[in-house]
Structure formats: C-alpha cells, structure tokens
Amino acid sequence: MNPALLRKLAWLLCSLPLVYLVVQAARVQLGANPVETLEHETGSWALILFLCSLAITPVRRVTGRNELAPLRRTFGLFGFFYAALHFFVYLLLDRSLLWSEIVVDFTKRPYVMLGMAALVLFATLAATSPKRVVKALGAKRWKRVHQLVYLAVPLAVAHFMWTKWDKNLLERPLVYAAVVLALLAWRVWVYAKARRQVA
Ligand code: HEM
C-alpha cells in the first residue's frame, strides 16, 4: 500500500476515539460518571496505541512489509496524546486542580506514581521524536533513548493492573500484560539471535 495513504489511514483510525468521545460528550452520553468514562477511555486508548506501536517492528519483520515502519511513530505519538489527555482529565476533572489532593495521590498512591513514571518516559520519547532532534542526537544515542519504551509500557500496564487489583477486574490488564511479555520476548529472541550470529 502507498505509505502516504497508510499514514493517513493510521491518523484517521487514531483520531476516531477522540471524535467518538467529543461526540458522546456533546450529546451528554458519557454514562452515569462522565469523568470516569473519559479517564478510562483515554487511559485505555493510550495503552492500546503504545502496544500497537511496539507491535509494528515484529509485524514488519515477520511479513516483510517495510512500509509499515512509520506507523510505529504515528501510533506512539497518538498514544502519548491520549496519555496526556488522560492526565489532564485526572488533573482538571477528577481532582479539579485541588493540589493538596493531587500531592497526596502522587506521594501516597503507588498506581499514580507508576502512571506518572510512565508518562514522564513517554514525554521523553515524544520530545525526542521530531526529525531534527533525531539528527541532533545521532542514530545510536536516539536508539538508546527510545529503548525506554520497553520500560514505559510495562510501567503503564502495571499502573492499569493496580487500578483494577482491589476490584478484582484483572482480565483486561492480564491480556495487555501477556501482549507486552510476548513483544518483549520477541525482542530478546531477536537480540540473542543477532549476538549468536556475531559470535
Ligand atoms: C500522571 C500520570 C497518570 C495519572 C495521574 C493517572 C491516573 C489514573 C486514574 C485516576 C485512573 C482511574 C483509576 C480508577 O478507576 O480507580 C487511571 C486509570 C487508567 N490509566 Fe492512568 N494515569 C496516569 C498515567 C497513565 C498512562 C501513561 C497510561 C497509559 C499509557 C494510563 C493508563 C490507564 C488505564 C489503561 C487505566 C484504566 C482504564 C480502565 O479502567 O479501563 N495512565 N489512571
């Protein structure tokens, strides 16, 4: 498929959750607890898009479809966009900018600390994504920085899992964790194979 068309399609797909949420909000149809719905939807889409971003390289290698490569960045940046929205929903709507409560959350609630750690790492990845930053860093250093994604995504999954732990709703977090583990295992396997070939 034409790479430009593929990228446009990815943009369209990644924008759909936002359009859906805006339409539902305008029709006052976000459910009994709209803030919770927004928090859950933005968090879920952020995580789904980060997983899609991580899956691009294995899919590309297995299928040989190299035109998929730019989608890794598109999915990653949209993932960060939804994660930032998720954070602002939490700050502005959930906590109404009540800093005393926010400080308690950030210092006493491990799931918020995990979310924050993941968000800081995703922000670092997003900030180092523009082409001129890639050029300034150099390919080797840029690659090393972007390996942080393998820390950021498990932190985000741990954050998700923690929010569901005491409600005993672990099915979805466990599915995400299994996908992350499979993607990480693939990476380790590729790395080990490359080292064996060099040795
Ligand atoms: C400072 C950063 C963050 C804060 C303060 C935060 C806060 C929250 C809060 C308050 C909830 C709802 C918990 C509940 O229902 O009891 C939540 C859920 C969630 N968050 Fe975050 N979060 C942060 C970062 C992230 C990031 C970076 C991601 C993903 C990349 C993420 C993904 C999720 C997911 C998937 C859920 C559960 C959604 C669901 O129930 O369907 N969060 N977060």
Residues whose N, C-alpha, C, O or C-beta is under 5 A from the ligand:
A	BS01	HEM	E39 H40 G43 S44 A46 L47 A83 F87 Y90 V112 G115 M116 A118 L119 A156 F160 T163
